[in-house]
Amino acid sequence: MGTSLLAGVCTSALAQQRSAVADSAASAGASPAASAPGHQYAQAEIMGPDGKPHYVYVRPNPNGYAGMLAFHRTAEATRRGAAEPLSISVDKVKWMKVAGLYQEHMVLKGKPQRIIATRLIDGPVELFNHTQVDPMVVPVPGAGLVTAVVAGAVAGGAMAAAGAGGIKERHWYLRRNGELLKVSRVHFVEQLTDYFQDDAEVVAALQREQVRYPDMVAVVEAYNRHRAAGLPAAR
């Protein structure tokens, strides 16, 4: 990618999104949770279809959730090794906040996608990600949110190349003015050129093939940064 588009990439997002998952879990009374998926539990606020918040304990996962969401009702239950967690369909979750993460059930044109994705970037354009990763591949413990997702992607890709599993499927979602868009892996250049047509620099990077499908954090950060700076739109 071009240096101009990359200027400041993953700095503001990391600064805003870097949350202490362990501190969140400790303050909630549960065992400290690592930032990697599949570890300890932390208290989550979940908005259900009844429009009311519910407070349970889940394992924080920056990659998101699919199918069923496992949980415990109390902090004490998370400490009992023999206690089996309860579960709920992600269809019944509108959004959830856990360990500094904001995660939302993706609904495209009224159709639930049965996945809960993590919001990596908030701004004029929001960026959500859901990544299905082989259980043996986990992001670096203690890393920031974006770093954890990217580190997991790098490790997953390397393991996949070695025939040892890795990332099975990655989904990017953009939202602007309340409208959600799923980014196409095959036609993302054409799709994003149209979506970001009011940003000359981003469009130029796309048309010069300086942007790849995994580069969505850089693209959205650049676009939001340009809008905040009041840069002129593409002619």
Secondary structure, DSSP 4 states (H G I P E B T S, - for coil): --HHHHTTTTTHHHHHH---HHHHHHHHTS----SSTTS--EEEEEE-TTS-EEEEEE---TT-EESEEEEBSSHHHHH-TTPPPEEEEGGG-SEEEETTEEEEEEEETTEEEEEEEEEEE-SSSEEEEEEEE-TT--PPTT--HHHHHHHHHHHHHHHHHTTS--EEEEEEEEEETTEEEEPPSSSHHHHHHHHTTT-HHHHHHHHTT---GGGHHHHHHHHHHHHHHTPPPP-
